[in-house]
């Protein structure tokens, strides 16, 4: 089967192996649309891939930053809860000591 590819189903996806784009016969000469070369398409495709990769890296970096801040906040909350528990325990011990002292003085 020796048929050429179509726009929807190109013969190859490699831009270097595709036929270069030719100016349309329906457009007047010197129209506003610039000529497109395959090297420009390849460069744009590589640049787009690089941009997409950098976007993924930035997203991963932001995600890790958010997780780090979440872990820090979690540790602070745990430390606060422990400090409050120790303060309540110290206040109870202080009340017991005062009560014991008052009982000793009363007798």
Secondary structure as GFF3:
##gff-version 3
##sequence-region A 1 107
A	DSSP	alpha_helix	38	106	.	.	.	ID=ss1
###
